[in-house]
Amino acid sequence: MTWQYPAPGATPLFLASGQAAQFGYTFGGVYRGPQYVEARLDSSNGPADPRDLVVQWHGIENRAVFGGAQENYIVGIWNPSSVDIWFHLDGGGVT
């Protein structure tokens, strides 16, 4: 099974040049086992090459919400490029 976040047509994720950030995604609070995630370039604000996004780590966030716990997936991504990048996450279950 494969998925994309945000969904096609939605506003893509953003990461400024030289910055790293944590991004979260969920399947309605339902754990679906280990998920492989890849950051895919949608656009950038300049012609500089290379345009790289580095997935630094994967994790699971278990947070308390009204009515019980919710598990969210989180991923740390770094943009070592000299341009700002808009991107989406492509993923699927690890088998």
TIKOLSE-241289 format. One record per residue (C-alpha): residue number from 0; residue in one letter; x, y, z. Coordinates in pm, 1 decimal. Layout:
% residues N
<NUM, "A", <X, Y, Z>>;
...
END
This chain:
% residues 95
<0, "M", <0.0, 0.0, 0.0>>;
<1, "T", <132.7, 344.9, -89.0>>;
<2, "W", <20.5, 689.2, 20.5>>;
<3, "Q", <105.3, 1057.4, -23.1>>;
<4, "Y", <92.6, 1336.2, 236.7>>;
<5, "P", <-41.7, 1595.1, 191.8>>;
<6, "A", <-290.9, 1449.5, -53.9>>;
<7, "P", <-243.8, 1536.2, -423.7>>;
<8, "G", <-373.5, 1887.4, -491.3>>;
<9, "A", <-333.4, 2003.9, -129.9>>;
<10, "T", <-80.3, 2266.9, -22.7>>;
<11, "P", <263.2, 2099.9, -11.9>>;
<12, "L", <494.9, 2101.2, 289.2>>;
<13, "F", <765.6, 2373.2, 306.4>>;
<14, "L", <1124.4, 2374.0, 427.6>>;
<15, "A", <1352.8, 2677.9, 403.5>>;
<16, "S", <1709.6, 2659.5, 281.3>>;
<17, "G", <1947.3, 2512.4, 540.3>>;
<18, "Q", <1666.7, 2430.9, 783.8>>;
<19, "A", <1553.0, 2106.4, 944.1>>;
<20, "A", <1206.8, 2036.6, 1084.2>>;
<21, "Q", <979.8, 1764.8, 1216.5>>;
<22, "F", <669.8, 1675.5, 1013.5>>;
<23, "G", <384.2, 1456.6, 1130.7>>;
<24, "Y", <128.2, 1244.4, 948.7>>;
<25, "T", <-143.3, 1013.2, 1071.5>>;
<26, "F", <-392.9, 752.1, 961.2>>;
<27, "G", <-668.4, 874.5, 1191.1>>;
<28, "G", <-471.5, 773.1, 1499.4>>;
<29, "V", <-452.7, 412.9, 1377.9>>;
<30, "Y", <-110.7, 246.3, 1384.0>>;
<31, "R", <-34.7, 78.2, 1051.2>>;
<32, "G", <300.2, -73.4, 1135.5>>;
<33, "P", <637.8, 64.4, 1028.2>>;
<34, "Q", <609.3, 314.8, 743.6>>;
<35, "Y", <882.9, 401.1, 494.2>>;
<36, "V", <881.9, 771.7, 399.2>>;
<37, "E", <1055.0, 955.8, 117.7>>;
<38, "A", <1048.8, 1336.0, 68.0>>;
<39, "R", <963.6, 1427.2, -294.6>>;
<40, "L", <1032.7, 1770.0, -443.0>>;
<41, "D", <731.1, 1964.5, -573.9>>;
<42, "S", <894.1, 2303.7, -640.0>>;
<43, "S", <1167.3, 2541.9, -524.9>>;
<44, "N", <1232.2, 2914.7, -537.9>>;
<45, "G", <1549.6, 2903.6, -745.1>>;
<46, "P", <1744.6, 2717.8, -1010.5>>;
<47, "A", <2030.4, 2612.8, -780.9>>;
<48, "D", <2143.0, 2252.1, -797.6>>;
<49, "P", <2143.6, 2023.0, -617.8>>;
<50, "R", <1801.9, 2041.4, -453.8>>;
<51, "D", <1819.9, 1789.4, -173.2>>;
<52, "L", <1592.2, 1680.9, 109.2>>;
<53, "V", <1743.6, 1445.0, 364.0>>;
<54, "V", <1523.1, 1222.9, 582.3>>;
<55, "Q", <1716.0, 1228.0, 909.3>>;
<56, "W", <1494.1, 1004.9, 1122.8>>;
<57, "H", <1154.1, 835.0, 1155.2>>;
<58, "G", <950.2, 804.9, 1472.7>>;
<59, "I", <612.8, 750.1, 1634.9>>;
<60, "E", <445.0, 1001.9, 1862.8>>;
<61, "N", <195.8, 859.6, 2109.9>>;
<62, "R", <-9.3, 1145.4, 2251.0>>;
<63, "A", <-301.5, 1156.9, 2484.7>>;
<64, "V", <-622.1, 1293.0, 2333.1>>;
<65, "F", <-977.5, 1306.1, 2462.3>>;
<66, "G", <-1111.4, 950.7, 2456.2>>;
<67, "G", <-774.1, 773.4, 2453.8>>;
<68, "A", <-432.7, 778.2, 2294.1>>;
<69, "Q", <-352.4, 862.9, 1934.8>>;
<70, "E", <-45.0, 746.4, 1748.6>>;
<71, "N", <103.8, 978.8, 1488.5>>;
<72, "Y", <401.6, 914.1, 1267.8>>;
<73, "I", <674.1, 1178.1, 1262.5>>;
<74, "V", <973.7, 1232.5, 1038.3>>;
<75, "G", <1269.3, 1470.7, 1059.7>>;
<76, "I", <1377.0, 1628.2, 730.8>>;
<77, "W", <1672.8, 1854.5, 651.4>>;
<78, "N", <1708.8, 2086.8, 350.2>>;
<79, "P", <2084.5, 2131.4, 289.7>>;
<80, "S", <2014.0, 2307.1, -43.0>>;
<81, "S", <2063.1, 2678.3, -110.1>>;
<82, "V", <1695.0, 2719.9, -211.4>>;
<83, "D", <1362.4, 2692.4, -29.3>>;
<84, "I", <1171.0, 2373.1, -115.0>>;
<85, "W", <805.2, 2271.5, -125.4>>;
<86, "F", <757.9, 1895.1, -109.4>>;
<87, "H", <531.3, 1604.2, -18.5>>;
<88, "L", <591.7, 1271.4, 153.7>>;
<89, "D", <557.1, 944.6, -36.2>>;
<90, "G", <534.5, 633.8, 173.6>>;
<91, "G", <420.4, 283.5, 228.9>>;
<92, "G", <430.2, 3.1, 477.9>>;
<93, "V", <754.9, -179.8, 542.0>>;
<94, "T", <719.7, -549.7, 475.1>>;
END
